[in-house]
Amino acid sequence: MRLAEVIALVPTLALAGPYDGVYKQTANAECALVGVDGGALEIKDGIFYGVENECRMTRPVNVVDMDATLYTMECSGEDTVWHERAMVMNDKTSDGIIMIWNGYAFVYDRCEPAN
């Protein structure tokens, strides 16, 4: 029975999330450089790759009456591990996202796909 449960979850794990993509930290960010100052951020397969850290985006909760998702972020970086909550939503004025942490809101524009 356990094997059947694991096999049933595998296709779900392989699907791209609603916020997957590479995003600019600043207007003139270098999109080819993910995870460094002056570069880009990436969300891929349920992991947020920030500057010298990464966060597993767990326990997603749809926010009532909003096109947004609240996550528990299980983060690690620079020999530190921490947990925080973050809300992510698509930016209605661009192709980017808005990410809200306790007391902070960030707007990230999506990087153009590499040719």
ROTI-830893 format. One record per atom (N, C-alpha, C, O, CB): residue number from 0; atom name; x negated, y, z negated. Coordinates in pm, whole numbers, plus 50000, padded with zeros to 5 digits. Glycine has a CB too. Layout:
! residues N
+------+------+-------+-------+-------+
| resi | name |    xx |    yy |    zz |
+------+------+-------+-------+-------+
|  NUM |   CA |     X |     Y |     Z |
...
+------+------+-------+-------+-------+
***
This chain:
! residues 115
+------+------+-------+-------+-------+
| resi | name |    xx |    yy |    zz |
+------+------+-------+-------+-------+
|    0 |    N | 49918 | 49881 | 50000 |
|    0 |   CA | 50000 | 50000 | 50000 |
|    0 |    C | 49913 | 50126 | 50000 |
|    0 |    O | 49948 | 50224 | 50067 |
|    0 |   CB | 50093 | 49999 | 49879 |
|    1 |    N | 49803 | 50127 | 49928 |
|    1 |   CA | 49716 | 50244 | 49922 |
|    1 |    C | 49660 | 50279 | 50059 |
|    1 |    O | 49654 | 50396 | 50095 |
|    1 |   CB | 49602 | 50220 | 49824 |
|    2 |    N | 49618 | 50179 | 50135 |
|    2 |   CA | 49561 | 50203 | 50267 |
|    2 |    C | 49663 | 50271 | 50357 |
|    2 |    O | 49628 | 50361 | 50434 |
|    2 |   CB | 49514 | 50071 | 50330 |
|    3 |    N | 49786 | 50231 | 50349 |
|    3 |   CA | 49892 | 50293 | 50431 |
|    3 |    C | 49909 | 50440 | 50396 |
|    3 |    O | 49931 | 50522 | 50485 |
|    3 |   CB | 50026 | 50219 | 50412 |
|    4 |    N | 49899 | 50475 | 50267 |
|    4 |   CA | 49910 | 50615 | 50225 |
|    4 |    C | 49795 | 50697 | 50281 |
|    4 |    O | 49817 | 50809 | 50328 |
|    4 |   CB | 49913 | 50625 | 50072 |
|    5 |    N | 49675 | 50645 | 50277 |
|    5 |   CA | 49557 | 50715 | 50328 |
|    5 |    C | 49568 | 50734 | 50478 |
|    5 |    O | 49540 | 50843 | 50529 |
|    5 |   CB | 49429 | 50638 | 50293 |
|    6 |    N | 49608 | 50632 | 50549 |
|    6 |   CA | 49622 | 50641 | 50695 |
|    6 |    C | 49730 | 50744 | 50731 |
|    6 |    O | 49715 | 50815 | 50830 |
|    6 |   CB | 49657 | 50503 | 50755 |
|    7 |    N | 49835 | 50751 | 50654 |
|    7 |   CA | 49942 | 50848 | 50681 |
|    7 |    C | 49894 | 50991 | 50663 |
|    7 |    O | 49946 | 51082 | 50729 |
|    7 |   CB | 50061 | 50822 | 50589 |
|    8 |    N | 49796 | 51014 | 50577 |
|    8 |   CA | 49745 | 51149 | 50553 |
|    8 |    C | 49640 | 51193 | 50654 |
|    8 |    O | 49623 | 51313 | 50674 |
|    8 |   CB | 49687 | 51156 | 50415 |
|    9 |    N | 49571 | 51100 | 50717 |
|    9 |   CA | 49462 | 51135 | 50807 |
|    9 |    C | 49504 | 51231 | 50919 |
|    9 |    O | 49433 | 51330 | 50940 |
|    9 |   CB | 49404 | 51010 | 50868 |
|   10 |    N | 49614 | 51209 | 50990 |
|   10 |   CA | 49651 | 51306 | 51093 |
|   10 |    C | 49676 | 51446 | 51038 |
|   10 |    O | 49646 | 51545 | 51104 |
|   10 |   CB | 49774 | 51258 | 51166 |
|   11 |    N | 49731 | 51455 | 50918 |
|   11 |   CA | 49758 | 51584 | 50857 |
|   11 |    C | 49627 | 51658 | 50829 |
|   11 |    O | 49620 | 51779 | 50850 |
|   11 |   CB | 49838 | 51567 | 50728 |
|   12 |    N | 49526 | 51589 | 50783 |
|   12 |   CA | 49399 | 51652 | 50751 |
|   12 |    C | 49329 | 51704 | 50876 |
|   12 |    O | 49253 | 51801 | 50867 |
|   12 |   CB | 49309 | 51553 | 50679 |
|   13 |    N | 49352 | 51645 | 50990 |
|   13 |   CA | 49284 | 51684 | 51112 |
|   13 |    C | 49348 | 51804 | 51181 |
|   13 |    O | 49287 | 51864 | 51270 |
|   13 |   CB | 49280 | 51568 | 51208 |
|   14 |    N | 49469 | 51840 | 51142 |
|   14 |   CA | 49538 | 51951 | 51207 |
|   14 |    C | 49480 | 52085 | 51164 |
|   14 |    O | 49439 | 52102 | 51049 |
|   14 |   CB | 49687 | 51946 | 51177 |
|   15 |    N | 49476 | 52178 | 51256 |
|   15 |   CA | 49431 | 52312 | 51224 |
|   15 |    C | 49534 | 52381 | 51136 |
|   15 |    O | 49655 | 52362 | 51153 |
|   15 |   CB | 49404 | 52394 | 51352 |
|   16 |    N | 49487 | 52461 | 51043 |
|   16 |   CA | 49576 | 52536 | 50957 |
|   16 |    C | 49626 | 52662 | 51025 |
|   16 |    O | 49574 | 52701 | 51130 |
|   16 |   CB | 49506 | 52572 | 50828 |
|   17 |    N | 49727 | 52725 | 50968 |
|   17 |   CA | 49786 | 52842 | 51032 |
|   17 |    C | 49693 | 52963 | 51037 |
|   17 |    O | 49718 | 53057 | 51113 |
|   17 |   CB | 49912 | 52880 | 50961 |
|   18 |    N | 49587 | 52962 | 50958 |
|   18 |   CA | 49497 | 53077 | 50953 |
|   18 |    C | 49358 | 53043 | 51007 |
|   18 |    O | 49266 | 53125 | 50995 |
|   18 |   CB | 49486 | 53128 | 50812 |
|   19 |    N | 49341 | 52925 | 51065 |
|   19 |   CA | 49210 | 52887 | 51117 |
|   19 |    C | 49162 | 52988 | 51219 |
|   19 |    O | 49238 | 53032 | 51305 |
|   19 |   CB | 49215 | 52746 | 51180 |
|   20 |    N | 49035 | 53025 | 51208 |
|   20 |   CA | 48976 | 53119 | 51302 |
|   20 |    C | 48852 | 53184 | 51243 |
|   20 |    O | 48818 | 53162 | 51127 |
|   20 |   CB | 49077 | 53224 | 51343 |
|   21 |    N | 48788 | 53265 | 51323 |
|   21 |   CA | 48671 | 53341 | 51282 |
|   21 |    C | 48713 | 53488 | 51279 |
|   21 |    O | 48775 | 53538 | 51372 |
|   21 |   CB | 48547 | 53318 | 51380 |
|   22 |    N | 48678 | 53556 | 51170 |
|   22 |   CA | 48725 | 53692 | 51147 |
|   22 |    C | 48609 | 53786 | 51114 |
|   22 |    O | 48512 | 53746 | 51048 |
|   22 |   CB | 48827 | 53694 | 51034 |
|   23 |    N | 48619 | 53909 | 51160 |
|   23 |   CA | 48516 | 54011 | 51136 |
|   23 |    C | 48527 | 54064 | 50993 |
|   23 |    O | 48636 | 54094 | 50944 |
|   23 |   CB | 48530 | 54127 | 51238 |
|   24 |    N | 48410 | 54076 | 50927 |
|   24 |   CA | 48409 | 54141 | 50796 |
|   24 |    C | 48425 | 54291 | 50810 |
|   24 |    O | 48488 | 54356 | 50727 |
|   24 |   CB | 48278 | 54109 | 50721 |
|   25 |    N | 48367 | 54346 | 50916 |
|   25 |   CA | 48374 | 54489 | 50946 |
|   25 |    C | 48401 | 54504 | 51095 |
|   25 |    O | 48395 | 54407 | 51170 |
|   25 |   CB | 48243 | 54563 | 50904 |
|   26 |    N | 48430 | 54625 | 51138 |
|   26 |   CA | 48463 | 54649 | 51279 |
|   26 |    C | 48351 | 54609 | 51374 |
|   26 |    O | 48377 | 54563 | 51485 |
|   26 |   CB | 48497 | 54795 | 51300 |
|   27 |    N | 48226 | 54626 | 51333 |
|   27 |   CA | 48112 | 54594 | 51420 |
|   27 |    C | 48039 | 54467 | 51376 |
|   27 |    O | 47920 | 54453 | 51401 |
|   27 |   CB | 48013 | 54711 | 51423 |
|   28 |    N | 48110 | 54375 | 51311 |
|   28 |   CA | 48050 | 54250 | 51264 |
|   28 |    C | 48003 | 54163 | 51380 |
|   28 |    O | 48060 | 54165 | 51488 |
|   28 |   CB | 48150 | 54173 | 51177 |
|   29 |    N | 47899 | 54087 | 51354 |
|   29 |   CA | 47846 | 53991 | 51452 |
|   29 |    C | 47922 | 53860 | 51434 |
|   29 |    O | 47899 | 53786 | 51338 |
|   29 |   CB | 47690 | 53970 | 51433 |
|   30 |    N | 48013 | 53831 | 51526 |
|   30 |   CA | 48101 | 53715 | 51514 |
|   30 |    C | 48028 | 53581 | 51523 |
|   30 |    O | 48080 | 53480 | 51475 |
|   30 |   CB | 48206 | 53721 | 51621 |
|   31 |    N | 47912 | 53579 | 51582 |
|   31 |   CA | 47837 | 53453 | 51596 |
|   31 |    C | 47770 | 53413 | 51464 |
|   31 |    O | 47726 | 53298 | 51450 |
|   31 |   CB | 47731 | 53467 | 51706 |
|   32 |    N | 47761 | 53504 | 51369 |
|   32 |   CA | 47697 | 53477 | 51240 |
|   32 |    C | 47803 | 53465 | 51132 |
|   32 |    O | 47857 | 53565 | 51086 |
|   32 |   CB | 47595 | 53587 | 51204 |
|   33 |    N | 47833 | 53342 | 51092 |
|   33 |   CA | 47936 | 53318 | 50990 |
|   33 |    C | 47869 | 53301 | 50854 |
|   33 |    O | 47771 | 53226 | 50841 |
|   33 |   CB | 48022 | 53193 | 51026 |
|   34 |    N | 47922 | 53371 | 50755 |
|   34 |   CA | 47878 | 53350 | 50617 |
|   34 |    C | 47762 | 53436 | 50572 |
|   34 |    O | 47701 | 53407 | 50468 |
|   34 |   CB | 47842 | 53211 | 50600 |
|   35 |    N | 47728 | 53540 | 50646 |
|   35 |   CA | 47619 | 53629 | 50606 |
|   35 |    C | 47669 | 53773 | 50609 |
|   35 |    O | 47766 | 53805 | 50678 |
|   35 |   CB | 47496 | 53611 | 50700 |
|   36 |    N | 47602 | 53860 | 50534 |
|   36 |   CA | 47637 | 54002 | 50537 |
|   36 |    C | 47628 | 54053 | 50680 |
|   36 |    O | 47531 | 54023 | 50750 |
|   36 |   CB | 47546 | 54084 | 50444 |
|   37 |    N | 47727 | 54129 | 50722 |
|   37 |   CA | 47729 | 54183 | 50857 |
|   37 |    C | 47778 | 54086 | 50962 |
|   37 |    O | 47783 | 54120 | 51080 |
|   37 |   CB | 47594 | 54229 | 50893 |
|   38 |    N | 47814 | 53968 | 50919 |
|   38 |   CA | 47861 | 53866 | 51012 |
|   38 |    C | 48012 | 53848 | 51002 |
|   38 |    O | 48087 | 53943 | 50982 |
|   38 |   CB | 47791 | 53735 | 50986 |
|   39 |    N | 48053 | 53726 | 51017 |
|   39 |   CA | 48195 | 53693 | 51018 |
|   39 |    C | 48230 | 53596 | 50906 |
|   39 |    O | 48143 | 53537 | 50843 |
|   39 |   CB | 48235 | 53634 | 51153 |
|   40 |    N | 48359 | 53582 | 50883 |
|   40 |   CA | 48415 | 53485 | 50791 |
|   40 |    C | 48488 | 53382 | 50875 |
|   40 |    O | 48528 | 53410 | 50988 |
|   40 |   CB | 48511 | 53553 | 50686 |
|   41 |    N | 48505 | 53263 | 50821 |
|   41 |   CA | 48576 | 53160 | 50897 |
|   41 |    C | 48668 | 53081 | 50806 |
|   41 |    O | 48634 | 53051 | 50691 |
|   41 |   CB | 48477 | 53067 | 50968 |
|   42 |    N | 48784 | 53048 | 50859 |
|   42 |   CA | 48874 | 52953 | 50795 |
|   42 |    C | 48886 | 52837 | 50892 |
|   42 |    O | 48925 | 52854 | 51008 |
|   42 |   CB | 49015 | 53017 | 50761 |
|   43 |    N | 48853 | 52718 | 50843 |
|   43 |   CA | 48855 | 52599 | 50929 |
|   43 |    C | 48888 | 52478 | 50844 |
|   43 |    O | 48823 | 52450 | 50743 |
|   43 |   CB | 48720 | 52580 | 51003 |
|   44 |    N | 48990 | 52405 | 50887 |
|   44 |   CA | 49029 | 52280 | 50821 |
|   44 |    C | 49046 | 52296 | 50670 |
|   44 |    O | 49004 | 52210 | 50593 |
|   44 |   CB | 48925 | 52173 | 50849 |
|   45 |    N | 49110 | 52406 | 50629 |
|   45 |   CA | 49139 | 52425 | 50487 |
|   45 |    C | 49023 | 52473 | 50403 |
|   45 |    O | 49028 | 52464 | 50281 |
|   45 |   CB | 49189 | 52300 | 50431 |
|   46 |    N | 48919 | 52524 | 50467 |
|   46 |   CA | 48805 | 52579 | 50393 |
|   46 |    C | 48779 | 52721 | 50441 |
|   46 |    O | 48771 | 52746 | 50561 |
|   46 |   CB | 48677 | 52490 | 50413 |
|   47 |    N | 48767 | 52813 | 50346 |
|   47 |   CA | 48733 | 52952 | 50374 |
|   47 |    C | 48582 | 52966 | 50354 |
|   47 |    O | 48531 | 52941 | 50244 |
|   47 |   CB | 48813 | 53052 | 50282 |
|   48 |    N | 48511 | 53005 | 50460 |
|   48 |   CA | 48367 | 53026 | 50455 |
|   48 |    C | 48342 | 53176 | 50445 |
|   48 |    O | 48359 | 53249 | 50543 |
|   48 |   CB | 48294 | 52964 | 50580 |
|   49 |    N | 48300 | 53222 | 50326 |
|   49 |   CA | 48272 | 53362 | 50304 |
|   49 |    C | 48123 | 53388 | 50309 |
|   49 |    O | 48047 | 53308 | 50366 |
|   49 |   CB | 48329 | 53408 | 50170 |
|   50 |    N | 48080 | 53499 | 50251 |
|   50 |   CA | 47939 | 53533 | 50248 |
|   50 |    C | 47870 | 53449 | 50140 |
|   50 |    O | 47892 | 53469 | 50021 |
|   50 |   CB | 47918 | 53686 | 50222 |
|   51 |    N | 47789 | 53356 | 50184 |
|   51 |   CA | 47712 | 53266 | 50097 |
|   51 |    C | 47799 | 53190 | 49997 |
|   51 |    O | 47753 | 53155 | 49889 |
|   51 |   CB | 47609 | 53346 | 50023 |
|   52 |    N | 47926 | 53164 | 50035 |
|   52 |   CA | 48011 | 53080 | 49952 |
|   52 |    C | 48117 | 53014 | 50040 |
|   52 |    O | 48139 | 53053 | 50155 |
|   52 |   CB | 48077 | 53162 | 49838 |
|   53 |    N | 48181 | 52917 | 49984 |
|   53 |   CA | 48295 | 52854 | 50053 |
|   53 |    C | 48400 | 52817 | 49951 |
|   53 |    O | 48370 | 52786 | 49836 |
|   53 |   CB | 48250 | 52729 | 50134 |
|   54 |    N | 48526 | 52821 | 49997 |
|   54 |   CA | 48638 | 52791 | 49909 |
|   54 |    C | 48731 | 52691 | 49976 |
|   54 |    O | 48774 | 52712 | 50090 |
|   54 |   CB | 48715 | 52920 | 49871 |
|   55 |    N | 48761 | 52585 | 49907 |
|   55 |   CA | 48863 | 52492 | 49954 |
|   55 |    C | 48998 | 52555 | 49922 |
|   55 |    O | 49024 | 52594 | 49808 |
|   55 |   CB | 48848 | 52349 | 49888 |
|   56 |    N | 49082 | 52564 | 50023 |
|   56 |   CA | 49213 | 52627 | 50009 |
|   56 |    C | 49314 | 52518 | 49974 |
|   56 |    O | 49364 | 52449 | 50063 |
|   56 |   CB | 49255 | 52704 | 50140 |
|   57 |    N | 49342 | 52503 | 49844 |
|   57 |   CA | 49425 | 52392 | 49798 |
|   57 |    C | 49559 | 52441 | 49746 |
|   57 |    O | 49580 | 52561 | 49726 |
|   57 |   CB | 49352 | 52314 | 49689 |
|   58 |    N | 49649 | 52349 | 49725 |
|   58 |   CA | 49780 | 52372 | 49666 |
|   58 |    C | 49856 | 52486 | 49734 |
|   58 |    O | 49900 | 52579 | 49666 |
|   58 |   CB | 49765 | 52400 | 49519 |
|   59 |    N | 49873 | 52481 | 49866 |
|   59 |   CA | 49943 | 52590 | 49936 |
|   59 |    C | 50089 | 52601 | 49893 |
|   59 |    O | 50160 | 52501 | 49879 |
|   59 |   CB | 49936 | 52569 | 50087 |
|   60 |    N | 50132 | 52726 | 49873 |
|   60 |   CA | 50270 | 52755 | 49836 |
|   60 |    C | 50321 | 52863 | 49931 |
|   60 |    O | 50261 | 52970 | 49939 |
|   60 |   CB | 50282 | 52799 | 49686 |
|   61 |    N | 50428 | 52837 | 50001 |
|   61 |   CA | 50488 | 52939 | 50087 |
|   61 |    C | 50547 | 53048 | 49999 |
|   61 |    O | 50615 | 53018 | 49900 |
|   61 |   CB | 50597 | 52879 | 50181 |
|   62 |    N | 50522 | 53173 | 50033 |
|   62 |   CA | 50575 | 53286 | 49957 |
|   62 |    C | 50715 | 53315 | 50008 |
|   62 |    O | 50736 | 53334 | 50128 |
|   62 |   CB | 50482 | 53411 | 49970 |
|   63 |    N | 50811 | 53319 | 49919 |
|   63 |   CA | 50951 | 53340 | 49953 |
|   63 |    C | 50969 | 53474 | 50024 |
|   63 |    O | 50918 | 53577 | 49979 |
|   63 |   CB | 51039 | 53333 | 49827 |
|   64 |    N | 51042 | 53471 | 50134 |
|   64 |   CA | 51076 | 53589 | 50213 |
|   64 |    C | 50955 | 53662 | 50271 |
|   64 |    O | 50964 | 53781 | 50303 |
|   64 |   CB | 51155 | 53685 | 50129 |
|   65 |    N | 50844 | 53593 | 50286 |
|   65 |   CA | 50724 | 53651 | 50348 |
|   65 |    C | 50659 | 53544 | 50435 |
|   65 |    O | 50670 | 53425 | 50406 |
|   65 |   CB | 50623 | 53704 | 50239 |
|   66 |    N | 50593 | 53585 | 50541 |
|   66 |   CA | 50513 | 53493 | 50622 |
|   66 |    C | 50374 | 53489 | 50560 |
|   66 |    O | 50278 | 53541 | 50616 |
|   66 |   CB | 50507 | 53538 | 50773 |
|   67 |    N | 50365 | 53427 | 50443 |
|   67 |   CA | 50241 | 53424 | 50367 |
|   67 |    C | 50229 | 53293 | 50291 |
|   67 |    O | 50329 | 53226 | 50265 |
|   67 |   CB | 50233 | 53544 | 50270 |
|   68 |    N | 50107 | 53259 | 50256 |
|   68 |   CA | 50080 | 53137 | 50180 |
|   68 |    C | 49989 | 53172 | 50064 |
|   68 |    O | 49889 | 53242 | 50081 |
|   68 |   CB | 50016 | 53027 | 50269 |
|   69 |    N | 50024 | 53122 | 49946 |
|   69 |   CA | 49943 | 53140 | 49826 |
|   69 |    C | 49863 | 53012 | 49806 |
|   69 |    O | 49918 | 52902 | 49805 |
|   69 |   CB | 50031 | 53173 | 49701 |
|   70 |    N | 49732 | 53027 | 49789 |
|   70 |   CA | 49642 | 52912 | 49772 |
|   70 |    C | 49571 | 52919 | 49638 |
|   70 |    O | 49549 | 53027 | 49583 |
|   70 |   CB | 49541 | 52906 | 49886 |
|   71 |    N | 49534 | 52803 | 49587 |
|   71 |   CA | 49434 | 52794 | 49482 |
|   71 |    C | 49302 | 52776 | 49554 |
|   71 |    O | 49285 | 52680 | 49630 |
|   71 |   CB | 49463 | 52677 | 49379 |
|   72 |    N | 49210 | 52866 | 49531 |
|   72 |   CA | 49080 | 52863 | 49598 |
|   72 |    C | 48979 | 52799 | 49505 |
|   72 |    O | 48949 | 52853 | 49398 |
|   72 |   CB | 49035 | 53007 | 49640 |
|   73 |    N | 48926 | 52685 | 49545 |
|   73 |   CA | 48822 | 52616 | 49468 |
|   73 |    C | 48689 | 52649 | 49533 |
|   73 |    O | 48651 | 52590 | 49634 |
|   73 |   CB | 48847 | 52460 | 49464 |
|   74 |    N | 48618 | 52745 | 49474 |
|   74 |   CA | 48502 | 52807 | 49538 |
|   74 |    C | 48370 | 52764 | 49477 |
|   74 |    O | 48362 | 52728 | 49359 |
|   74 |   CB | 48514 | 52956 | 49532 |
|   75 |    N | 48267 | 52770 | 49561 |
|   75 |   CA | 48130 | 52746 | 49514 |
|   75 |    C | 48036 | 52829 | 49600 |
|   75 |    O | 48059 | 52853 | 49718 |
|   75 |   CB | 48094 | 52594 | 49520 |
|   76 |    N | 47928 | 52871 | 49535 |
|   76 |   CA | 47825 | 52947 | 49605 |
|   76 |    C | 47725 | 53000 | 49506 |
|   76 |    O | 47759 | 53032 | 49392 |
|   76 |   CB | 47888 | 53063 | 49686 |
|   77 |    N | 47602 | 53009 | 49548 |
|   77 |   CA | 47494 | 53060 | 49464 |
|   77 |    C | 47493 | 52991 | 49327 |
|   77 |    O | 47485 | 53058 | 49224 |
|   77 |   CB | 47507 | 53211 | 49446 |
|   78 |    N | 47502 | 52858 | 49326 |
|   78 |   CA | 47498 | 52776 | 49204 |
|   78 |    C | 47611 | 52805 | 49106 |
|   78 |    O | 47595 | 52782 | 48986 |
|   78 |   CB | 47367 | 52796 | 49135 |
|   79 |    N | 47724 | 52856 | 49155 |
|   79 |   CA | 47839 | 52886 | 49070 |
|   79 |    C | 47963 | 52822 | 49129 |
|   79 |    O | 47980 | 52815 | 49251 |
|   79 |   CB | 47857 | 53039 | 49055 |
|   80 |    N | 48051 | 52776 | 49042 |
|   80 |   CA | 48179 | 52719 | 49083 |
|   80 |    C | 48289 | 52797 | 49012 |
|   80 |    O | 48277 | 52825 | 48893 |
|   80 |   CB | 48188 | 52564 | 49050 |
|   81 |    N | 48395 | 52835 | 49084 |
|   81 |   CA | 48505 | 52908 | 49024 |
|   81 |    C | 48634 | 52878 | 49097 |
|   81 |    O | 48633 | 52827 | 49209 |
|   81 |   CB | 48476 | 53058 | 49024 |
|   82 |    N | 48745 | 52911 | 49032 |
|   82 |   CA | 48879 | 52895 | 49090 |
|   82 |    C | 48951 | 53029 | 49082 |
|   82 |    O | 48945 | 53098 | 48981 |
|   82 |   CB | 48960 | 52784 | 49015 |
|   83 |    N | 49019 | 53064 | 49189 |
|   83 |   CA | 49102 | 53185 | 49191 |
|   83 |    C | 49222 | 53158 | 49280 |
|   83 |    O | 49225 | 53059 | 49353 |
|   83 |   CB | 49022 | 53309 | 49241 |
|   84 |    N | 49319 | 53247 | 49274 |
|   84 |   CA | 49434 | 53239 | 49364 |
|   84 |    C | 49416 | 53346 | 49469 |
|   84 |    O | 49367 | 53455 | 49441 |
|   84 |   CB | 49569 | 53256 | 49287 |
|   85 |    N | 49456 | 53315 | 49591 |
|   85 |   CA | 49451 | 53411 | 49701 |
|   85 |    C | 49572 | 53390 | 49790 |
|   85 |    O | 49616 | 53277 | 49812 |
|   85 |   CB | 49319 | 53398 | 49782 |
|   86 |    N | 49625 | 53500 | 49841 |
|   86 |   CA | 49736 | 53494 | 49934 |
|   86 |    C | 49685 | 53534 | 50072 |
|   86 |    O | 49610 | 53631 | 50086 |
|   86 |   CB | 49855 | 53586 | 49888 |
|   87 |    N | 49725 | 53459 | 50172 |
|   87 |   CA | 49683 | 53486 | 50309 |
|   87 |    C | 49808 | 53500 | 50395 |
|   87 |    O | 49905 | 53425 | 50380 |
|   87 |   CB | 49589 | 53372 | 50364 |
|   88 |    N | 49804 | 53599 | 50486 |
|   88 |   CA | 49915 | 53618 | 50578 |
|   88 |    C | 49861 | 53671 | 50709 |
|   88 |    O | 49754 | 53733 | 50714 |
|   88 |   CB | 50021 | 53714 | 50519 |
|   89 |    N | 49934 | 53648 | 50816 |
|   89 |   CA | 49898 | 53705 | 50944 |
|   89 |    C | 49926 | 53854 | 50941 |
|   89 |    O | 50027 | 53898 | 50885 |
|   89 |   CB | 49975 | 53636 | 51061 |
|   90 |    N | 49837 | 53932 | 51001 |
|   90 |   CA | 49855 | 54076 | 51013 |
|   90 |    C | 49952 | 54102 | 51127 |
|   90 |    O | 49924 | 54066 | 51241 |
|   90 |   CB | 49717 | 54149 | 51037 |
|   91 |    N | 50064 | 54164 | 51099 |
|   91 |   CA | 50167 | 54189 | 51200 |
|   91 |    C | 50126 | 54295 | 51301 |
|   91 |    O | 50191 | 54307 | 51406 |
|   91 |   CB | 50296 | 54232 | 51132 |
|   92 |    N | 50020 | 54371 | 51274 |
|   92 |   CA | 49977 | 54477 | 51366 |
|   92 |    C | 49859 | 54435 | 51453 |
|   92 |    O | 49818 | 54509 | 51542 |
|   92 |   CB | 49941 | 54601 | 51288 |
|   93 |    N | 49804 | 54316 | 51427 |
|   93 |   CA | 49689 | 54269 | 51506 |
|   93 |    C | 49692 | 54117 | 51510 |
|   93 |    O | 49787 | 54054 | 51465 |
|   93 |   CB | 49553 | 54321 | 51447 |
|   94 |    N | 49586 | 54060 | 51563 |
|   94 |   CA | 49574 | 53914 | 51567 |
|   94 |    C | 49493 | 53864 | 51447 |
|   94 |    O | 49447 | 53750 | 51446 |
|   94 |   CB | 49507 | 53869 | 51698 |
|   95 |    N | 49478 | 53948 | 51346 |
|   95 |   CA | 49397 | 53913 | 51230 |
|   95 |    C | 49479 | 53861 | 51114 |
|   95 |    O | 49595 | 53822 | 51130 |
|   95 |   CB | 49317 | 54031 | 51186 |
|   96 |    N | 49417 | 53863 | 50997 |
|   96 |   CA | 49483 | 53819 | 50874 |
|   96 |    C | 49465 | 53924 | 50765 |
|   96 |    O | 49378 | 54011 | 50774 |
|   96 |   CB | 49427 | 53682 | 50827 |
|   97 |    N | 49548 | 53913 | 50664 |
|   97 |   CA | 49534 | 53990 | 50541 |
|   97 |    C | 49512 | 53888 | 50430 |
|   97 |    O | 49588 | 53792 | 50418 |
|   97 |   CB | 49660 | 54084 | 50513 |
|   98 |    N | 49410 | 53910 | 50350 |
|   98 |   CA | 49379 | 53819 | 50239 |
|   98 |    C | 49382 | 53901 | 50111 |
|   98 |    O | 49313 | 54003 | 50099 |
|   98 |   CB | 49240 | 53748 | 50259 |
|   99 |    N | 49461 | 53855 | 50014 |
|   99 |   CA | 49477 | 53927 | 49889 |
|   99 |    C | 49427 | 53840 | 49774 |
|   99 |    O | 49475 | 53729 | 49751 |
|   99 |   CB | 49626 | 53967 | 49867 |
|  100 |    N | 49331 | 53893 | 49702 |
|  100 |   CA | 49280 | 53833 | 49579 |
|  100 |    C | 49330 | 53922 | 49466 |
|  100 |    O | 49378 | 54032 | 49492 |
|  100 |   CB | 49121 | 53820 | 49580 |
|  101 |    N | 49322 | 53880 | 49344 |
|  101 |   CA | 49371 | 53957 | 49230 |
|  101 |    C | 49307 | 54096 | 49228 |
|  101 |    O | 49192 | 54112 | 49188 |
|  101 |   CB | 49342 | 53882 | 49099 |
|  102 |    N | 49384 | 54196 | 49270 |
|  102 |   CA | 49337 | 54333 | 49267 |
|  102 |    C | 49268 | 54381 | 49393 |
|  102 |    O | 49228 | 54497 | 49400 |
|  102 |   CB | 49245 | 54349 | 49154 |
|  103 |    N | 49252 | 54294 | 49493 |
|  103 |   CA | 49182 | 54331 | 49616 |
|  103 |    C | 49260 | 54283 | 49738 |
|  103 |    O | 49315 | 54172 | 49737 |
|  103 |   CB | 49039 | 54271 | 49618 |
|  104 |    N | 49266 | 54365 | 49842 |
|  104 |   CA | 49328 | 54325 | 49968 |
|  104 |    C | 49231 | 54355 | 50081 |
|  104 |    O | 49172 | 54462 | 50086 |
|  104 |   CB | 49465 | 54399 | 49990 |
|  105 |    N | 49215 | 54257 | 50171 |
|  105 |   CA | 49123 | 54270 | 50282 |
|  105 |    C | 49197 | 54244 | 50412 |
|  105 |    O | 49279 | 54152 | 50421 |
|  105 |   CB | 49003 | 54173 | 50267 |
|  106 |    N | 49169 | 54325 | 50513 |
|  106 |   CA | 49225 | 54305 | 50646 |
|  106 |    C | 49109 | 54264 | 50736 |
|  106 |    O | 49009 | 54335 | 50746 |
|  106 |   CB | 49298 | 54434 | 50700 |
|  107 |    N | 49123 | 54149 | 50799 |
|  107 |   CA | 49018 | 54096 | 50886 |
|  107 |    C | 49072 | 54081 | 51028 |
|  107 |    O | 49173 | 54014 | 51048 |
|  107 |   CB | 48964 | 53961 | 50833 |
|  108 |    N | 49005 | 54142 | 51125 |
|  108 |   CA | 49041 | 54123 | 51265 |
|  108 |    C | 48980 | 53993 | 51315 |
|  108 |    O | 48870 | 53955 | 51276 |
|  108 |   CB | 48994 | 54244 | 51352 |
|  109 |    N | 49053 | 53926 | 51402 |
|  109 |   CA | 49004 | 53800 | 51458 |
|  109 |    C | 48893 | 53828 | 51559 |
|  109 |    O | 48901 | 53924 | 51637 |
|  109 |   CB | 49120 | 53721 | 51525 |
|  110 |    N | 48791 | 53745 | 51557 |
|  110 |   CA | 48684 | 53754 | 51656 |
|  110 |    C | 48734 | 53697 | 51789 |
|  110 |    O | 48812 | 53602 | 51792 |
|  110 |   CB | 48557 | 53678 | 51607 |
|  111 |    N | 48689 | 53755 | 51897 |
|  111 |   CA | 48723 | 53704 | 52029 |
|  111 |    C | 48654 | 53569 | 52049 |
|  111 |    O | 48540 | 53553 | 52007 |
|  111 |   CB | 48682 | 53806 | 52141 |
|  112 |    N | 48721 | 53472 | 52111 |
|  112 |   CA | 48658 | 53342 | 52136 |
|  112 |    C | 48534 | 53359 | 52224 |
|  112 |    O | 48531 | 53441 | 52315 |
|  112 |   CB | 48758 | 53246 | 52204 |
|  113 |    N | 48432 | 53278 | 52194 |
|  113 |   CA | 48309 | 53281 | 52274 |
|  113 |    C | 48338 | 53222 | 52411 |
|  113 |    O | 48411 | 53124 | 52423 |
|  113 |   CB | 48194 | 53203 | 52204 |
|  114 |    N | 48280 | 53281 | 52514 |
|  114 |   CA | 48299 | 53232 | 52652 |
|  114 |    C | 48196 | 53130 | 52688 |
|  114 |    O | 48197 | 53078 | 52799 |
|  114 |   CB | 48295 | 53346 | 52752 |
+------+------+-------+-------+-------+
***
